[in-house]
Amino acid sequence: MFGFFKKKKKTPEPKDPLAVYDGFIESLERQGAEVRKSAATLLALRGDLTRDVEKYDRRSKDLAGRVRIAEEKADARASKTLRRDLEEAEGLREQSEKALVSANEDAQLLLEAAADTASRVAELKSERQSARARLATGLVVSSALRQQVEQFDKVIALDAARDEVERARALADVYREDADKKSLPPLPESSR
């Protein structure tokens, strides 16, 4: 109904510029901590994957030796089973190697991202310090200019008072001249 019952929106209060810096820096620091945590997880996984690769490599070598012995003894059934186990071990080693390469690449990317985030945080902290100094300087200058404006207002008021005194003096002079004219005898008509 014509907007009479609408609640007025509150005008947002101006934010402290330094608080905006602090909020963004805090957000970046949290992001950096999460990235470092993920990188640490990948580095731990990399250690597990390295151990898996070594384990499957040892297993493959052991199975290859056992397959050779089974073939020398002409044990086809054992040879077939051992070959299948050997293929499985080699497949697991290849998967572990691929996962290790991927984990290394991802960990490297995460470490670079963490370093980038840390440098951005450092830059923002430096920028915040500079902004803090500029803000403090701006407040001092604003205060000084405000005092100068107040002084200017006083000067204008003083000039207005001087003008009023001059008008009062001029008005007094006019009344005095008028009073002097009234107190003087009239001038003869010949001098007019």
N, CA, C and O of each residue as an XYZ file, in Angstrom:
768
protein
N       0.836     -1.189      0.000
C       0.000      0.000      0.000
C       0.874      1.243      0.000
O       1.233      1.760      1.058
N       1.201      1.700     -1.147
C       1.899      2.960     -1.357
C       3.228      3.062     -0.618
O       3.804      4.145     -0.519
N       3.704      1.968     -0.113
C       5.000      1.994      0.552
C       4.963      2.566      1.955
O       6.020      2.806      2.539
N       3.761      2.798      2.527
C       3.684      3.377      3.870
C       4.173      2.409      4.948
O       4.760      2.813      5.952
N       3.921      1.145      4.716
C       4.240      0.168      5.739
C       5.566     -0.552      5.492
O       5.933     -1.468      6.227
N       6.258     -0.135      4.474
C       7.559     -0.726      4.200
C       8.555     -0.276      5.258
O       8.564      0.875      5.695
N       9.372     -1.208      5.642
C      10.438     -0.840      6.567
C      11.538     -0.151      5.779
O      11.913     -0.574      4.685
N      12.025      0.888      6.351
C      13.120      1.592      5.688
C      14.383      0.767      5.812
O      14.689      0.210      6.866
N      15.094      0.705      4.727
C      16.374     -0.002      4.749
C      17.386      0.873      5.462
O      17.507      2.070      5.203
N      18.095      0.244      6.355
C      19.134      0.983      7.054
C      20.306      1.188      6.113
O      20.730      0.279      5.400
N      20.803      2.381      6.132
C      21.986      2.635      5.313
C      23.170      1.969      5.992
O      23.380      2.124      7.195
N      23.935      1.232      5.214
C      25.063      0.530      5.831
C      26.083      1.529      6.361
O      26.411      2.526      5.718
N      26.567      1.222      7.552
C      27.577      2.091      8.130
C      28.889      1.904      7.365
O      29.225      0.794      6.954
N      29.611      2.984      7.183
C      30.883      2.828      6.468
C      31.812      1.910      7.256
O      31.976      2.041      8.469
N      32.411      0.977      6.521
C      33.313      0.030      7.165
C      34.681      0.653      7.354
O      35.126      1.500      6.579
N      35.319      0.206      8.399
C      36.696      0.606      8.641
C      37.559     -0.034      7.555
O      37.564     -1.258      7.425
N      38.279      0.754      6.783
C      39.079      0.181      5.697
C      40.094     -0.849      6.199
O      40.383     -1.822      5.504
N      40.622     -0.643      7.376
C      41.593     -1.591      7.908
C      40.917     -2.913      8.262
O      41.538     -3.972      8.171
N      39.648     -2.855      8.664
C      38.916     -4.091      8.959
C      38.708     -4.908      7.685
O      38.718     -6.138      7.723
N      38.520     -4.223      6.563
C      38.390     -4.923      5.282
C      39.695     -5.635      4.955
O      39.690     -6.795      4.542
N      40.812     -4.939      5.141
C      42.127     -5.575      4.932
C      42.272     -6.790      5.848
O      42.662     -7.872      5.410
N      41.949     -6.588      7.135
C      42.103     -7.676      8.105
C      41.262     -8.888      7.725
O      41.721    -10.026      7.829
N      40.024     -8.642      7.283
C      39.146     -9.745      6.886
C      39.705    -10.504      5.699
O      39.680    -11.735      5.683
N      40.211     -9.784      4.703
C      40.752    -10.441      3.513
C      42.032    -11.199      3.843
O      42.252    -12.305      3.351
N      42.868    -10.598      4.675
C      44.113    -11.269      5.084
C      43.791    -12.537      5.860
O      44.411    -13.579      5.645
N      42.822    -12.447      6.761
C      42.425    -13.624      7.544
C      41.900    -14.728      6.627
O      42.209    -15.904      6.820
N      41.110    -14.344      5.635
C      40.577    -15.317      4.678
C      41.708    -15.986      3.903
O      41.702    -17.204      3.724
N      42.669    -15.205      3.447
C      43.811    -15.768      2.719
C      44.652    -16.676      3.611
O      45.148    -17.709      3.163
N      44.809    -16.289      4.864
C      45.582    -17.132      5.776
C      44.891    -18.476      6.004
O      45.547    -19.516      6.064
N      43.541    -18.447      6.134
C      42.800    -19.708      6.272
C      42.953    -20.557      5.023
O      43.164    -21.767      5.106
N      42.847    -19.914      3.859
C      42.999    -20.626      2.587
C      44.401    -21.235      2.502
O      44.554    -22.389      2.102
N      45.410    -20.467      2.875
C      46.783    -20.964      2.849
C      46.975    -22.144      3.785
O      47.688    -23.092      3.457
N      46.338    -22.087      4.959
C      46.445    -23.199      5.911
C      45.815    -24.460      5.333
O      46.349    -25.558      5.495
N      44.673    -24.300      4.656
C      44.020    -25.461      4.039
C      44.878    -26.046      2.922
O      44.971    -27.266      2.779
N      45.502    -25.178      2.132
C      46.355    -25.649      1.033
C      47.566    -26.385      1.600
O      47.950    -27.440      1.095
N      48.173    -25.819      2.659
C      49.328    -26.494      3.275
C      48.921    -27.839      3.880
O      49.671    -28.812      3.807
N      47.739    -27.882      4.470
C      47.241    -29.140      5.045
C      47.054    -30.187      3.945
O      47.420    -31.350      4.112
N      46.479    -29.757      2.817
C      46.303    -30.682      1.688
C      47.649    -31.142      1.142
O      47.818    -32.314      0.807
N      48.598    -30.227      1.054
C      49.943    -30.591      0.569
C      50.600    -31.582      1.516
O      51.248    -32.530      1.073
N      50.437    -31.369      2.820
C      51.013    -32.304      3.792
C      50.378    -33.684      3.653
O      51.065    -34.698      3.770
N      49.072    -33.725      3.404
C      48.389    -34.998      3.193
C      48.947    -35.703      1.964
O      49.197    -36.908      1.989
N      49.141    -34.942      0.883
C      49.700    -35.544     -0.335
C      51.138    -36.005     -0.133
O      51.544    -37.032     -0.678
N      51.902    -35.262      0.638
C      53.282    -35.674      0.900
C      53.314    -36.959      1.723
O      54.158    -37.827      1.503
N      52.385    -37.070      2.674
C      52.297    -38.320      3.449
C      51.866    -39.467      2.540
O      52.383    -40.578      2.648
N      50.921    -39.196      1.647
C      50.466    -40.204      0.690
C      51.614    -40.614     -0.229
O      51.744    -41.782     -0.595
N      52.431    -39.652     -0.588
C      53.581    -39.938     -1.445
C      54.515    -40.945     -0.778
O      55.047    -41.836     -1.440
N      54.711    -40.803      0.521
C      55.536    -41.767      1.250
C      54.911    -43.157      1.220
O      55.607    -44.153      1.021
N      53.588    -43.223      1.420
C      52.898    -44.523      1.362
C      53.011    -45.135     -0.027
O      53.261    -46.332     -0.171
N      52.823    -44.301     -1.049
C      52.888    -44.805     -2.422
C      54.302    -45.283     -2.775
O      54.465    -46.273     -3.488
N      55.306    -44.586     -2.281
C      56.696    -45.005     -2.523
C      56.941    -46.383     -1.900
O      57.564    -47.251     -2.509
N      56.442    -46.562     -0.686
C      56.586    -47.871     -0.027
C      55.818    -48.953     -0.791
O      56.285    -50.085     -0.907
N      54.617    -48.593     -1.321
C      53.844    -49.567     -2.106
C      54.591    -49.970     -3.374
O      54.639    -51.150     -3.722
N      55.175    -48.989     -4.063
C      55.928    -49.284     -5.287
C      57.074    -50.240     -4.964
O      57.300    -51.215     -5.680
N      57.783    -49.955     -3.894
C      58.904    -50.820     -3.502
C      58.412    -52.224     -3.132
O      59.033    -53.225     -3.490
N      57.284    -52.281     -2.409
C      56.733    -53.582     -2.002
C      56.317    -54.401     -3.222
O      56.629    -55.588     -3.313
N      55.603    -53.758     -4.171
C      55.156    -54.497     -5.366
C      56.333    -54.854     -6.273
O      56.293    -55.872     -6.964
N      57.361    -54.040     -6.276
C      58.561    -54.356     -7.051
C      59.253    -55.599     -6.473
O      59.645    -56.500     -7.215
N      59.397    -55.636     -5.153
C      59.994    -56.818     -4.507
C      59.142    -58.065     -4.759
O      59.649    -59.152     -5.036
N      57.820    -57.858     -4.651
C      56.907    -58.991     -4.872
C      57.021    -59.503     -6.308
O      57.043    -60.711     -6.542
N      57.094    -58.568     -7.275
C      57.223    -58.963     -8.685
C      58.513    -59.744     -8.918
O      58.507    -60.765     -9.605
N      59.608    -59.270     -8.351
C      60.895    -59.971     -8.512
C      60.819    -61.366     -7.888
O      61.308    -62.340     -8.461
N      60.205    -61.448     -6.718
C      60.066    -62.748     -6.057
C      59.208    -63.692     -6.895
O      59.551    -64.861     -7.076
N      58.082    -63.171     -7.408
C      57.189    -64.001     -8.221
C      57.849    -64.400     -9.541
O      57.660    -65.519    -10.017
N      58.621    -63.488    -10.129
C      59.322    -63.826    -11.388
C      60.294    -64.977    -11.149
O      60.405    -65.880    -11.978
N      60.992    -64.947    -10.023
C      61.897    -66.041     -9.684
C      61.143    -67.348     -9.460
O      61.605    -68.410     -9.876
N      59.997    -67.277     -8.814
C      59.200    -68.472     -8.547
C      58.610    -69.034     -9.844
O      58.504    -70.249    -10.009
N      58.224    -68.135    -10.768
C      57.699    -68.588    -12.069
C      58.800    -69.338    -12.808
O      58.543    -70.393    -13.389
N      60.002    -68.819    -12.793
C      61.129    -69.445    -13.468
C      61.394    -70.850    -12.876
O      61.646    -71.801    -13.616
N      61.337    -70.959    -11.587
C      61.551    -72.259    -10.933
C      60.439    -73.236    -11.319
O      60.697    -74.407    -11.597
N      59.174    -72.730    -11.333
C      58.038    -73.603    -11.687
C      58.141    -74.062    -13.128
O      57.773    -75.195    -13.439
N      58.638    -73.200    -14.021
C      58.778    -73.581    -15.427
C      59.914    -74.589    -15.588
O      59.830    -75.498    -16.414
N      60.979    -74.426    -14.793
C      62.089    -75.375    -14.853
C      61.633    -76.774    -14.400
O      62.093    -77.789    -14.924
N      60.736    -76.804    -13.433
C      60.227    -78.072    -12.928
C      59.068    -78.582    -13.777
O      58.543    -79.668    -13.532
N      58.674    -77.802    -14.768
C      57.584    -78.153    -15.678
C      56.263    -78.316    -14.931
O      55.459    -79.192    -15.250
N      56.054    -77.468    -13.939
C      54.797    -77.468    -13.191
C      53.903    -76.390    -13.810
O      53.966    -75.227    -13.413
N      53.072    -76.777    -14.779
C      52.246    -75.840    -15.544
C      51.208    -75.152    -14.668
O      50.958    -73.956    -14.818
N      50.609    -75.899    -13.762
C      49.552    -75.329    -12.914
C      50.136    -74.248    -11.985
O      49.576    -73.157    -11.877
N      51.229    -74.544    -11.335
C      51.884    -73.582    -10.447
C      52.405    -72.402    -11.258
O      52.322    -71.253    -10.824
N      52.939    -72.693    -12.431
C      53.462    -71.644    -13.292
C      52.340    -70.684    -13.708
O      52.522    -69.467    -13.709
N      51.183    -71.249    -14.058
C      50.046    -70.428    -14.482
C      49.572    -69.550    -13.330
O      49.334    -68.359    -13.531
N      49.430    -70.102    -12.140
C      48.981    -69.346    -10.969
C      49.987    -68.264    -10.612
O      49.608    -67.128    -10.326
N      51.267    -68.611    -10.627
C      52.314    -67.637    -10.291
C      52.402    -66.514    -11.334
O      52.679    -65.364    -10.995
N      52.163    -66.860    -12.600
C      52.159    -65.826    -13.650
C      51.023    -64.825    -13.424
O      51.202    -63.615    -13.559
N      49.865    -65.356    -13.081
C      48.713    -64.486    -12.810
C      49.040    -63.569    -11.617
O      48.752    -62.373    -11.665
N      49.628    -64.110    -10.568
C      50.028    -63.302     -9.404
C      51.084    -62.270     -9.794
O      51.064    -61.141     -9.305
N      52.007    -62.660    -10.678
C      53.042    -61.741    -11.151
C      52.420    -60.583    -11.938
O      52.786    -59.426    -11.734
N      51.492    -60.890    -12.826
C      50.813    -59.832    -13.604
C      50.043    -58.889    -12.675
O      50.031    -57.674    -12.869
N      49.410    -59.474    -11.674
C      48.658    -58.644    -10.711
C      49.616    -57.725     -9.951
O      49.336    -56.539     -9.781
N      50.741    -58.269     -9.497
C      51.731    -57.475     -8.754
C      52.306    -56.371     -9.636
O      52.481    -55.243     -9.173
N      52.602    -56.679    -10.898
C      53.129    -55.653    -11.810
C      52.075    -54.590    -12.101
O      52.399    -53.407    -12.205
N      50.816    -55.004    -12.232
C      49.734    -54.034    -12.436
C      49.589    -53.105    -11.235
O      49.421    -51.896    -11.395
N      49.654    -53.670    -10.035
C      49.567    -52.852     -8.818
C      50.769    -51.914     -8.696
O      50.629    -50.776     -8.246
N      51.958    -52.396     -9.099
C      53.131    -51.527     -9.070
C      52.969    -50.366    -10.050
O      53.286    -49.227     -9.708
N      52.479    -50.637    -11.265
C      52.268    -49.576    -12.264
C      51.245    -48.560    -11.767
O      51.438    -47.353    -11.915
N      50.148    -49.057    -11.172
C      49.136    -48.132    -10.638
C      49.721    -47.282     -9.517
O      49.458    -46.083     -9.425
N      50.511    -47.916     -8.675
C      51.148    -47.169     -7.572
C      52.130    -46.138     -8.105
O      52.212    -45.031     -7.574
N      52.880    -46.489     -9.154
C      53.826    -45.538     -9.759
C      53.080    -44.357    -10.370
O      53.495    -43.210    -10.210
N      51.964    -44.638    -11.080
C      51.164    -43.550    -11.665
C      50.593    -42.655    -10.560
O      50.615    -41.429    -10.664
N      50.086    -43.287     -9.510
C      49.533    -42.510     -8.390
C      50.631    -41.688     -7.718
O      50.388    -40.560     -7.288
N      51.840    -42.251     -7.626
C      52.972    -41.528     -7.033
C      53.330    -40.311     -7.874
O      53.551    -39.226     -7.336
N      53.389    -40.485     -9.194
C      53.694    -39.358    -10.087
C      52.625    -38.279     -9.948
O      52.936    -37.091     -9.854
N      51.363    -38.703     -9.936
C      50.253    -37.755     -9.800
C      50.317    -37.035     -8.447
O      50.116    -35.823     -8.373
N      50.598    -37.791     -7.381
C      50.694    -37.191     -6.041
C      51.849    -36.196     -5.983
O      51.728    -35.142     -5.359
N      52.970    -36.525     -6.630
C      54.113    -35.597     -6.667
C      53.738    -34.300     -7.377
O      54.041    -33.206     -6.901
N      53.069    -34.442     -8.532
C      52.666    -33.253     -9.294
C      51.669    -32.408     -8.503
O      51.792    -31.185     -8.432
N      50.669    -33.085     -7.904
C      49.661    -32.353     -7.139
C      50.265    -31.688     -5.907
O      49.922    -30.555     -5.571
N      51.170    -32.404     -5.235
C      51.827    -31.834     -4.059
C      52.651    -30.608     -4.459
O      52.667    -29.602     -3.750
N      53.327    -30.704     -5.592
C      54.126    -29.565     -6.068
C      53.221    -28.366     -6.360
O      53.544    -27.235     -5.998
N      52.088    -28.622     -7.016
C      51.143    -27.535     -7.296
C      50.619    -26.913     -6.005
O      50.513    -25.692     -5.888
N      50.294    -27.768     -5.043
C      49.788    -27.251     -3.774
C      50.855    -26.472     -3.015
O      50.553    -25.454     -2.391
N      52.077    -26.932     -3.063
C      53.159    -26.199     -2.404
C      53.380    -24.838     -3.067
O      53.628    -23.843     -2.386
N      53.289    -24.802     -4.396
C      53.411    -23.524     -5.110
C      52.246    -22.606     -4.758
O      52.433    -21.404     -4.567
N      51.031    -23.179     -4.673
C      49.858    -22.376     -4.303
C      50.008    -21.841     -2.881
O      49.654    -20.694     -2.609
N      50.531    -22.665     -1.974
C      50.737    -22.221     -0.594
C      51.766    -21.091     -0.545
O      51.589    -20.117      0.186
N      52.834    -21.225     -1.319
C      53.855    -20.173     -1.365
C      53.278    -18.890     -1.951
O      53.557    -17.795     -1.463
N      52.471    -19.032     -3.004
C      51.824    -17.867     -3.621
C      50.891    -17.187     -2.623
O      50.888    -15.961     -2.506
N      50.105    -17.979     -1.910
C      49.189    -17.423     -0.916
C      49.966    -16.719      0.195
O      49.580    -15.638      0.641
N      51.053    -17.333      0.634
C      51.873    -16.714      1.679
C      52.460    -15.383      1.208
O      52.515    -14.422      1.975
N      52.897    -15.328     -0.044
C      53.457    -14.061     -0.557
C      52.360    -13.003     -0.699
O      52.596    -11.821     -0.452
N      51.152    -13.439     -1.102
C      50.031    -12.493     -1.194
C      49.660    -11.953      0.183
O      49.359    -10.768      0.332
N      49.683    -12.833      1.192
C      49.394    -12.397      2.564
C      50.441    -11.386      3.009
O      50.104    -10.360      3.601
N      51.709    -11.671      2.728
C      52.783    -10.747      3.106
C      52.613     -9.392      2.408
O      52.788     -8.343      3.027
N      52.272     -9.425      1.116
C      52.051     -8.175      0.377
C      50.877     -7.399      0.967
O      50.953     -6.183      1.139
N      49.782     -8.114      1.279
C      48.612     -7.442      1.842
C      48.898     -6.874      3.229
O      48.404     -5.801      3.575
N      49.686     -7.581      4.013
C      50.042     -7.059      5.328
C      50.860     -5.784      5.182
O      50.664     -4.820      5.922
N      51.773     -5.789      4.227
C      52.577     -4.591      3.963
C      51.677     -3.454      3.474
O      51.808     -2.310      3.911
N      50.766     -3.784      2.564
C      49.833     -2.775      2.040
C      48.939     -2.249      3.158
O      48.614     -1.062      3.191
N      48.542     -3.136      4.078
C      47.697     -2.726      5.197
C      48.451     -1.738      6.085
O      47.891     -0.735      6.527
N      49.735     -2.034      6.342
C      50.532     -1.122      7.153
C      50.613      0.247      6.487
O      50.490      1.282      7.142
N      50.822      0.233      5.182
C      50.892      1.490      4.437
C      49.545      2.210      4.492
O      49.489      3.426      4.678
N      48.457      1.444      4.328
C      47.113      2.042      4.379
C      46.846      2.605      5.769
O      46.229      3.660      5.911
N      47.309      1.902      6.785
C      47.118      2.379      8.158
C      47.836      3.709      8.356
O      47.296      4.636      8.961
N      49.051      3.791      7.843
C      49.814      5.036      7.971
C      49.138      6.159      7.183
O      49.025      7.285      7.670
N      48.684      5.845      5.953
C      48.010      6.869      5.140
C      46.704      7.309      5.795
O      46.350      8.487      5.761
N      45.988      6.348      6.393
C      44.728      6.673      7.060
C      44.983      7.571      8.261
O      44.263      8.547      8.472
N      46.002      7.246      9.049
C      46.340      8.074     10.209
C      46.745      9.471      9.758
O      46.343     10.469     10.356
N      47.542      9.532      8.702
C      47.955     10.833      8.160
C      46.746     11.603      7.653
O      46.624     12.806      7.882
N      45.860     10.907      6.967
C      44.643     11.555      6.457
C      43.784     12.104      7.577
O      43.206     13.184      7.447
N      43.694     11.362      8.688
C      42.902     11.839      9.823
C      43.534     13.080     10.444
O      42.834     14.013     10.836
N      44.873     13.082     10.529
C      45.561     14.250     11.083
C      45.357     15.458     10.173
O      45.072     16.561     10.639
N      45.509     15.231      8.864
C      45.315     16.325      7.909
C      43.877     16.818      7.945
O      43.629     18.024      7.907
N      42.931     15.892      8.017
C      41.511     16.275      8.086
C      41.240     17.106      9.327
O      40.520     18.103      9.276
N      41.824     16.689     10.442
C      41.643     17.435     11.686
C      42.223     18.840     11.558
O      41.608     19.822     11.975
N      43.411     18.916     10.977
C      44.049     20.223     10.795
C      43.226     21.094      9.857
O      43.043     22.284     10.109
N      42.734     20.504      8.782
C      41.917     21.281      7.843
C      40.598     21.691      8.481
O      40.097     22.784      8.219
N      40.024     20.816      9.326
C      38.784     21.158     10.017
C      39.027     22.353     10.928
O      38.202     23.264     11.002
N      40.180     22.346     11.631
C      40.518     23.482     12.491
C      40.727     24.733     11.652
O      40.356     25.835     12.056
N      41.319     24.553     10.490
C      41.536     25.694      9.605
C      40.192     26.239      9.121
O      40.013     27.453      9.023
N      39.255     25.351      8.819
C      37.921     25.783      8.392
C      37.227     26.504      9.532
O      36.584     27.532      9.324
N      37.360     25.954     10.760
C      36.770     26.625     11.918
C      37.394     28.004     12.096
O      36.698     28.974     12.396
N      38.698     28.084     11.909
C      39.385     29.371     12.004
C      38.882     30.312     10.911
O      38.677     31.502     11.147
N      38.685     29.757      9.703
C      38.179     30.555      8.592
C      36.781     31.088      8.919
O      36.457     32.240      8.632
N      35.954     30.213      9.533
C      34.614     30.649      9.935
C      34.706     31.775     10.949
O      33.906     32.709     10.909
N      35.674     31.700     11.861
C      35.860     32.765     12.854
C      36.298     34.058     12.181
O      35.856     35.145     12.556
N      37.171     33.933     11.184
C      37.633     35.115     10.449
C      36.463     35.763      9.717
O      36.322     36.985      9.706
N      35.625     34.924      9.106
C      34.449     35.466      8.409
C      33.523     36.152      9.412
O      32.993     37.228      9.134
N      33.326     35.533     10.575
C      32.481     36.140     11.615
C      33.087     37.462     12.079
O      32.356     38.425     12.311
N      34.421     37.522     12.219
C      35.100     38.750     12.620
C      34.903     39.827     11.556
O      34.629     40.982     11.881
N      35.043     39.450     10.292
C      34.820     40.415      9.207
C      33.376     40.911      9.226
O      33.120     42.099      9.024
N      32.451     40.016      9.466
C      31.042     40.423      9.539
C      30.834     41.381     10.709
O      30.080     42.346     10.588
N      31.495     41.125     11.843
C      31.386     42.025     13.001
C      31.991     43.382     12.670
O      31.432     44.417     13.030
N      33.127     43.380     11.986
C      33.749     44.646     11.580
C      32.812     45.427     10.655
O      32.632     46.635     10.809
N      32.227     44.723      9.702
C      31.279     45.383      8.796
C      30.108     45.974      9.578
O      29.655     47.080      9.283
N      29.624     45.241     10.567
C      28.497     45.721     11.381
C      28.898     46.964     12.160
O      28.128     47.918     12.273
N      30.136     46.941     12.705
C      30.625     48.114     13.444
C      30.741     49.302     12.490
O      30.368     50.421     12.843
N      31.259     49.063     11.282
C      31.380     50.143     10.288
C      30.004     50.694      9.916
O      29.827     51.907      9.800
N      29.040     49.808      9.730
C      27.677     50.267      9.410
C      27.102     51.074     10.567
O      26.468     52.111     10.375
N      27.347     50.558     11.796
C      26.836     51.290     12.966
C      27.498     52.663     13.058
O      26.826     53.647     13.369
N      28.791     52.748     12.797
C      29.505     54.028     12.844
C      28.991     54.958     11.744
O      28.780     56.151     11.962
N      28.794     54.379     10.553
C      28.280     55.192      9.445
C      26.876     55.688      9.765
O      26.539     56.836      9.475
N      26.062     54.830     10.359
C      24.699     55.224     10.730
C      24.750     56.309     11.810
O      23.971     57.262     11.788
N      25.675     56.148     12.748
C      25.830     57.159     13.794
C      26.269     58.484     13.172
O      25.793     59.546     13.571
N      27.170     58.422     12.202
C      27.614     59.640     11.523
C      26.441     60.303     10.813
O      26.289     61.524     10.848
N      25.611     59.481     10.167
C      24.444     60.036      9.468
C      23.511     60.707     10.467
O      23.045     61.819     10.218
N      23.227     60.048     11.603
C      22.349     60.649     12.615
C      22.970     61.910     13.197
O      22.273     62.892     13.453
N      24.288     61.880     13.406
C      24.976     63.045     13.942
C      24.878     64.204     12.973
O      24.595     65.331     13.379
N      25.107     63.943     11.706
C      24.999     65.004     10.698
C      23.572     65.516     10.631
O      23.328     66.715     10.492
N      22.647     64.596     10.731
C      21.226     64.991     10.686
C      20.899     65.834     11.911
O      20.177     66.826     11.815
N      21.433     65.437     13.063
C      21.176     66.200     14.284
C      21.856     67.557     14.197
O      21.301     68.557     14.652
N      23.048     67.604     13.621
C      23.760     68.876     13.468
C      22.990     69.788     12.535
O      22.941     70.995     12.776
N      22.405     69.278     11.513
C      21.638     70.076     10.554
C      20.399     70.637     11.221
O      20.001     71.765     10.932
N      19.792     69.883     12.097
C      18.579     70.340     12.780
C      18.926     71.398     13.809
O      18.118     72.298     14.037
N      20.051     71.336     14.420
C      20.421     72.296     15.446
C      20.987     73.591     14.859
O      21.083     74.581     15.585
N      21.352     73.628     13.624
C      21.874     74.828     12.984
C      20.715     75.711     12.541
O      19.647     75.224     12.170
N      20.947     77.006     12.586
C      19.893     77.891     12.091
C      19.739     77.709     10.590
O      20.703     77.387      9.895
N      18.560     77.909     10.105
C      18.342     77.737      8.677
C      19.199     78.699      7.866
O      19.465     79.814      8.315
N      19.601     78.319      6.774
C      20.435     79.127      5.898
C      19.570     80.179      5.217
O      18.412     79.928      4.880
N      20.140     81.346      5.021
C      19.363     82.387      4.308
C      19.080     81.950      2.891
O      19.830     81.170      2.305
N      18.017     82.448      2.359
C      17.582     82.024      1.046
C      18.545     82.473     -0.035
O      18.584     81.881     -1.114
N      19.282     83.455      0.223
C      20.208     83.938     -0.787
C      21.377     82.993     -0.947
O      21.978     82.930     -2.019
N      21.713     82.249      0.110
C      22.854     81.338     -0.006
C      22.464     80.008     -0.580
O      23.310     79.167     -0.884
N      21.177     79.828     -0.724
C      20.771     78.562     -1.281
C      21.032     78.493     -2.710
O      20.744     77.476     -3.342
